[in-house]
C-alpha cells in the first residue's frame, strides 16, 4: 500500500490538515476555547480556531532521525478494540468520546496517591513535554512524533514504596461511548477494562512515556486521547490508551491479552525477531508507507537503552 508522504517539517511547526478536521469535538466540549488560558505551552489563538497546538517543545534525545509516518496513516490505521476490529474503525467510531472532564487516579503502593484532572497533568508537565520521534511496531511499524513526558516524572510525584514492583494501567470502561466493550471480539468478549502492566524498572526508563499528543497537537481520540502509554521497545498492545488508572502494585499484573490467550501473549511483549508468535514469524515487519518488509530489530532498535533490563532472562520469557 502506498501512502503519501510529506516533507520533514520542524516539529514545532507541524500542523497537519487532517487534525483540523478532527478538532470539532474540542470546541463542543468547551475545552478548546479555554486551552490557552489553562495549559502552559498551548497556543491560545490556535485553540480558538479548532486546533490545540503545543508550542516551544524540545526534541527528545531518544528520537530517531528516520522519516516520520504520514499523519493520515497514524490517525486512520489503529488497533483500539474498544471501537471495533477494523483498522479504520477507531477513526470512525471514537470521535464522540468525551475526553473532558477526565481524571487519572494514581495510587497503590505509594505514599502520596493522587487523583489528577487531565488539565492538571498538562499544566504540571508542560515544561517536560517533548517530541519523541519513536518507532512503534505491531505486525506493521510506524515512526510517530509523539508529544509526551517520561512516566517516571509522574511516578516520582506519588513516591513509590519499596513494595512497588510493578505498575498496572487501566483504560476507560464506558460501553456507552466504546461500542467494542459491548459486543463480542473474535467470537468472545474481552474482560474489560483493558489492562496492562510494566515492571517498575521498565516504567522508570526514560523511553517509557505518557503521550498527550502527536505531530505537535493534542492526541486524537482514535490514538488514545487524552493520555496514553508509549513503550517503544515493546509490541503495540502494551501501549495502553485512554488511561484512567495507574496503580503501583507488588504482584505482576495479568494484562488483557495475556489473560485472554496466554499461549500467545505474555507479560513482557518485548520486540524479539528470534522468538516467533505461535501463528506467525516476527522476524520481519512492514513499515506503513513501504511496499517491502524489513528486518525487525531486537527491542525495536532500542537495545542500547533497554537490553540491560533483561540480563539473565530466557528470551522466550520476553514475550
C-alpha positions in Angstrom: 0.0 0.0 0.0 1.4 3.4 -1.0 0.8 6.3 1.4 1.6 9.9 0.5 4.5 11.3 2.5 5.2 14.9 3.5 8.4 16.9 3.8 10.1 16.6 7.1 8.8 19.7 8.8 10.2 21.3 12.0 8.4 19.7 14.9 7.3 23.0 16.4 5.6 24.0 13.2 3.7 20.8 12.3 0.0 21.4 12.0 -1.4 18.5 9.8 -4.6 19.4 7.9 -6.1 16.1 9.0 -6.2 17.2 12.6 -8.0 20.4 11.7 -10.9 18.3 10.6 -10.9 16.3 13.9 -11.0 19.2 16.4 -14.7 20.0 16.4 -15.2 17.7 19.4 -12.9 20.0 21.4 -15.0 23.1 20.6 -18.1 21.1 21.5 -16.6 20.2 24.9 -15.6 23.8 25.5 -12.1 22.9 26.3 -10.5 24.3 23.1 -11.6 27.8 23.9 -10.0 27.7 27.3 -6.9 25.7 26.4 -4.6 28.6 26.0 -5.5 30.0 29.4 -5.4 26.7 31.3 -2.4 24.9 29.8 1.1 26.4 29.6 2.7 25.6 26.3 -0.6 25.7 24.2 -1.3 28.3 21.6 -4.4 30.1 22.7 -5.1 31.7 19.3 -4.8 28.3 17.6 -7.2 26.8 20.2 -9.9 29.2 19.2 -9.5 28.0 15.6 -10.4 24.4 16.5 -6.7 23.5 16.9 -4.7 22.9 20.0 -1.1 23.0 19.1 1.8 22.6 21.6 4.4 25.2 21.1 8.0 25.6 22.3 8.6 21.8 22.5 12.0 20.4 22.7 13.1 17.2 21.0 13.9 14.1 23.0 17.5 12.8 22.7 16.0 9.4 22.1 14.3 10.5 18.9 15.1 8.6 15.6 16.1 10.5 12.5 14.0 8.1 10.4 11.3 9.6 8.2 8.0 10.1 10.1 4.9 8.2 9.1 2.2 10.2 7.3 -0.3 11.7 9.7 -3.2 10.2 7.7 -1.9 6.7 8.4 -1.2 7.3 12.1 -4.7 8.6 12.7 -6.6 6.1 10.4 -4.8 2.8 10.9 -5.2 1.8 14.5 -5.8 -1.0 16.9 -8.2 0.2 19.6 -10.6 -2.7 20.0 -12.9 -0.6 22.3 -14.0 0.9 19.0 -14.0 -2.1 16.7 -11.7 -4.6 15.0 -11.1 -2.9 11.6 -8.0 -0.7 11.5 -10.2 2.3 10.4 -13.0 1.7 12.9 -11.4 3.8 15.7 -11.2 6.9 13.5 -14.9 6.5 12.6 -16.3 5.5 16.0 -14.1 7.3 18.6 -14.9 10.9 17.6 -17.7 11.3 20.0 -15.8 10.0 23.0 -15.7 12.7 25.7 -12.2 13.4 26.9 -13.2 16.3 29.2 -13.7 16.1 32.1 -11.1 13.3 32.6 -9.4 12.1 35.7 -6.4 9.8 36.2 -6.1 8.0 39.6 -2.5 7.2 40.6 -2.4 5.1 43.8 -1.5 1.7 45.3 2.0 1.2 46.8 2.9 4.8 47.2 3.0 7.4 49.9 1.3 10.3 48.0 -1.6 8.9 45.9 -3.2 11.4 43.6 -6.3 12.0 41.5 -5.4 14.3 38.7 -7.6 16.1 36.1 -6.1 15.9 32.7 -5.6 19.7 32.7 -3.5 19.3 35.9 -1.4 16.8 34.1 -0.9 19.1 31.2 -0.1 22.1 33.4 2.3 20.2 35.7 4.2 18.6 33.0 4.1 21.2 30.2 7.7 22.2 30.7 8.7 18.5 30.4 6.7 17.8 27.2 8.9 16.8 24.3 8.6 15.5 20.8 9.6 11.8 20.8 10.1 10.5 17.3 9.8 6.9 18.2 9.5 3.6 16.2 6.3 1.7 17.1 5.8 -1.9 15.9 3.0 -4.4 15.8 2.6 -6.6 12.7 3.4 -3.3 10.9 5.5 -0.4 12.1 5.4 3.4 12.1 7.6 6.3 13.2 5.4 8.6 15.3 6.3 12.0 16.6 4.6 11.7 20.0 4.3 14.6 22.3 4.9 13.3 25.8 6.8 13.2 29.0 8.5 10.4 30.9 6.1 8.2 33.0 8.8 8.3 35.7 8.1 12.1 36.2 4.6 11.3 37.3 5.5 8.2 39.4 8.1 10.1 41.3 5.5 12.6 42.5 3.5 9.8 44.2 6.6 8.4 45.8 6.5 4.6 45.3 7.2 2.4 48.3 9.6 -0.5 48.4 6.7 -2.8 47.7 6.0 -1.2 44.3 7.4 -3.9 42.0 5.0 -3.3 39.0 2.8 -0.6 37.5 -0.7 -1.6 36.4 -2.8 0.5 34.0 -6.5 0.5 33.1 -8.3 2.1 30.1 -11.6 3.8 30.5 -14.5 1.3 30.8 -17.6 3.0 29.3 -19.7 0.8 27.0 -22.0 3.7 26.2 -19.1 5.5 24.5 -17.0 2.5 23.5 -19.1 0.2 21.3 -16.4 -2.6 21.3 -16.9 -3.0 25.0 -20.5 -4.1 24.4 -20.1 -6.6 21.6 -18.0 -9.8 21.0 -14.5 -9.7 19.7 -13.2 -12.7 17.7 -16.3 -14.7 19.0 -15.7 -13.8 22.6 -15.7 -10.7 24.8 -12.6 -9.4 26.4 -12.6 -8.8 30.1 -12.9 -5.1 30.2 -11.5 -2.7 31.2 -8.3 -3.2 29.1 -5.4 -3.8 31.5 -1.7 -3.6 31.0 1.4 -3.6 33.2 5.1 -2.9 33.4 7.8 -3.9 35.8 8.8 -0.8 37.9 12.2 -0.5 36.3 10.6 -0.6 32.8 8.2 2.1 33.9 11.0 4.3 35.2 13.1 4.0 32.0 13.2 7.4 30.2 12.0 5.8 27.0 8.6 4.9 28.6 6.4 8.0 28.1 2.9 9.2 28.7 1.8 10.8 25.5 -0.8 13.6 25.3 -0.3 14.5 21.6 1.3 13.7 18.2 2.6 15.8 15.4 2.7 18.8 17.7 -1.0 18.7 18.5 -3.3 17.1 21.1 -3.8 13.4 20.9 -6.8 12.4 18.6 -9.4 10.1 20.2 -8.5 7.1 18.0 -4.9 7.3 19.1 -5.8 7.1 22.8 -6.8 10.6 23.9 -6.4 12.3 26.2 -3.4 10.3 27.6 -1.8 7.0 26.7 1.3 5.0 27.4 4.0 4.5 24.8 6.7 1.8 25.3 8.6 1.8 22.0 10.7 -1.4 22.5 7.5 -3.5 23.1 4.7 -4.6 20.8 1.9 -2.1 20.4 -0.6 -3.8 22.6 1.5 -2.8 25.7 1.0 0.9 24.9 -2.4 1.2 26.6 -4.7 4.0 25.5 -7.2 6.4 27.2 -5.8 5.7 30.7 -7.9 6.4 33.8 -5.9 4.4 36.5 -2.3 3.9 37.2 -1.6 1.6 40.2 1.6 0.7 41.8 1.4 -3.0 42.9 3.6 -5.7 44.4 2.5 -8.6 42.2 2.8 -8.9 38.5 -0.4 -7.8 36.8 -2.1 -10.0 34.2 -2.6 -7.9 31.1 -5.7 -8.3 29.0 -4.2 -10.3 26.1 -2.2 -12.5 28.4 -5.4 -13.3 30.2 -7.3 -13.9 27.0 -4.7 -16.0 25.1 -1.8 -17.0 27.5 -0.4 -19.4 24.9 0.2 -16.4 22.5 0.7 -13.3 24.7 2.9 -13.0 27.7 3.6 -10.2 30.1 6.7 -8.6 28.6 5.9 -8.4 24.8 9.5 -7.2 24.0 10.2 -7.0 20.3 12.3 -10.1 19.6 12.7 -11.2 16.0 14.2 -14.5 17.2 11.1 -15.6 19.0 8.1 -16.3 16.8 4.5 -15.7 17.7 2.8 -19.2 17.7 0.9 -18.2 14.5 3.5 -16.1 12.6 7.1 -15.1 12.3 8.2 -11.9 13.9 11.5 -11.7 12.1 10.3 -9.1 9.6 7.9 -6.2 9.7 6.2 -3.8 7.2 6.7 -0.1 7.7 3.4 1.7 6.8 4.0 3.5 3.5 6.5 1.0 2.2 5.9 -1.9 -0.2 8.6 -4.3 1.1 9.2 -5.8 4.5 12.3 -5.0 6.6 14.1 -6.9 9.3 12.7 -6.5 12.7 15.3 -5.1 15.2 15.8 -6.5 18.7 13.9 -4.3 21.1 12.7 -2.4 18.0 16.1 -0.8 17.7 16.3 0.4 21.3 18.5 -2.4 22.7 21.2 0.1 23.8 18.7 1.8 26.1 16.8 -1.3 27.5 18.5 -4.6 26.8 20.2 -4.5 30.2 16.8 -4.6 31.9 16.6 -8.3 30.9 20.0 -9.6 31.6 19.9 -13.3 32.6 16.3 -13.8 31.4 15.3 -16.6 29.0 14.5 -14.8 25.7 11.3 -16.8 25.4 10.1 -15.1 28.5 10.3 -11.8 26.8 7.0 -12.4 25.0 
